[in-house]
């Protein structure tokens, strides 16, 4: 990541000349993976708390829940990055005219 002074100056820039989302996207992806993992783990725990058979079913299905969560997180973050890149490129086009 950038040096902290640049990050905090961009964070408190009320004119929004710099985007910090593109700098934080890796952290947000990591948080999304952790949340997906915790969701899958909670599925397993709640399944076994209900019954052994349900626990086994959730043990089998929880990796699918994890993968779907990671895929949805990744797609959502990629859409955000695309929007920011479009904004940057439109800004460059507007400056060149």
Buried (B, 14 or more C-beta within 10 A) or exposed (E): EEEEEEBEEBEEEEEEEBBBEEBBBEEBBEEBBEEBBEBBEEBBEEBBEEEEEEBEBBBEBBEEBBEEBBEEBEEEBEEBBEEBEEEEEEEEEEEEE
